[in-house]
């Protein structure tokens, strides 16, 4: 499936939800924003590990979140998304189902964090772009956000 790249308007991501593999496609011009999208993709590199591809997309009337080859129907009332920063420049993202952690990643953001300190115009929009998993955690279970996604995404 083709998804929008989270931070680059001239990129699309070909994401395979079965394998969790993703391929970035560079466009010669910016995407057509008049056309509805089906979702967004991003990746993070585990500390001391491999890159993990993430995607959030609409499939029929469902909003699906994928981390690698794992996927979750997000309307499940027994699912929680957690994001924290246990140490400076390090974040932890978890998916918890029925009280059991079924996915976890610890990742560094050493390269992006200094911008938030030195850029006087850095705001929540910048933070949302820099921290995909934090944005997902804050919005994925929000009823108003989900209604917008269901209405606007193809």
MARFI-137567 format. One record per residue (C-alpha): residue in one letter; y, x, z. Coordinates in pm, whole numbers, padded with zeros to 5 digits, always signed. Example, Ala and Ser with C-alpha at 12.3 -4.5 7.8 and 13.67 -1.06 7.14 Angstrom:
2
a-00450+01230+00780;s-00106+01367+00714;
//
This chain:
154
x+00000+00000+00000;x+00356+00112-00064;x+00583+00120+00240;x+00939+00232+00293;x+00984+00574+00447;x+01141+00531+00790;x+01435+00769+00741;x+01471+00848+00372;x+01609+00596+00125;x+01476+00796-00171;x+01118+00804-00049;x+00828+00562-00037;x+00499+00617+00142;x+00164+00528-00008;x-00033+00441+00304;x-00407+00372+00321;x-00476+00167+00637;x-00851+00233+00611;x-00821+00612+00636;x-00473+00657+00786;x-00385+00889+00498;x-00031+00882+00362;x+00134+01032+00059;x+00512+01057+00024;x+00661+00960-00310;x+01007+01096-00387;x+01224+00861-00593;x+01491+00976-00838;x+01727+00704-00711;x+01760+00509-00389;x+01525+00217-00328;x+01634-00130-00431;x+01735-00285-00098;x+01756-00633-00253;x+01378-00635-00286;x+01189-00727+00033;x+00980-00450+00181;x+00635-00491+00327;x+00686-00238+00607;x+00773+00115+00711;x+00582+00440+00760;x+00649+00760+00950;x+00451+01050+01093;x+00460+01266+01404;x+00278+01591+01480;x+00077+01605+01799;x+00161+01888+02033;x-00109+02145+01958;x-00263+01918+01699;x-00254+01747+01366;x-00007+01509+01207;x-00060+01138+01266;x+00061+00879+01016;x+00205+00555+01149;x+00282+00230+00971;x+00408-00114+01056;x+00368-00378+00790;x+00329-00746+00722;x-00003-00873+00593;x-00002-01247+00526;x+00157-01388+00843;x+00043-01096+01062;x+00238-00789+01168;x+00004-00492+01179;x+00066-00154+01341;x-00143+00145+01232;x-00182+00487+01390;x-00401+00705+01173;x-00707+00501+01080;x-00668+00260+01375;x-00487-00071+01332;x-00378-00346+01569;x-00277-00708+01514;x+00042-00714+01714;x+00038-01081+01812;x-00248-01003+02050;x-00110-01094+02393;x-00322-00829+02566;x-00164-00534+02387;x+00116-00312+02520;x+00316-00041+02347;x+00452+00231+02575;x+00693+00514+02501;x+00819+00767+02754;x+00970+01113+02774;x+00772+01288+03049;x+00946+01619+02978;x+01266+01716+02795;x+01206+01727+02419;x+00858+01573+02453;x+00760+01209+02408;x+00444+01017+02482;x+00342+00704+02292;x+00053+00484+02399;x-00116+00164+02297;x-00284-00015+02586;x-00527-00302+02536;x-00648-00505+02834;x-00529-00227+03063;x-00713+00050+02875;x-00532+00313+02668;x-00681+00297+02317;x-00437+00535+02149;x-00210+00811+02278;x+00000+01086+02125;x+00212+01352+02290;x+00469+01490+02045;x+00771+01718+02048;x+01119+01639+01923;x+01276+01974+01993;x+01435+01985+01646;x+01600+01639+01665;x+01720+01623+02025;x+02001+01883+02002;x+02179+01664+01742;x+02213+01387+01998;x+02387+01631+02231;x+02631+01792+01987;x+02705+01496+01756;x+02979+01288+01920;x+02905+00998+01683;x+02533+00985+01775;x+02453+00626+01868;x+02162+00383+01894;x+02128+00362+01514;x+02080+00739+01502;x+01835+00723+01790;x+01632+00449+01620;x+01608+00667+01307;x+01507+00975+01511;x+01253+00797+01733;x+01034+00566+01523;x+00773+00517+01795;x+01037+00440+02056;x+01192+00182+01818;x+00849+00027+01761;x+00783+00009+02135;x+01117-00162+02199;x+01089-00417+01919;x+00735-00489+01809;x+00664-00755+02070;x+01015-00906+02065;x+00994-01266+01934;x+01328-01256+01751;x+01248-00924+01580;x+00903-01050+01481;x+01055-01368+01336;x+01294-01157+01126;x+01007-00937+01003;x+00795-01240+00916;x+01086-01393+00724;x+01225-01082+00550;x+00925-00862+00476;x+00706-00944+00176;
//
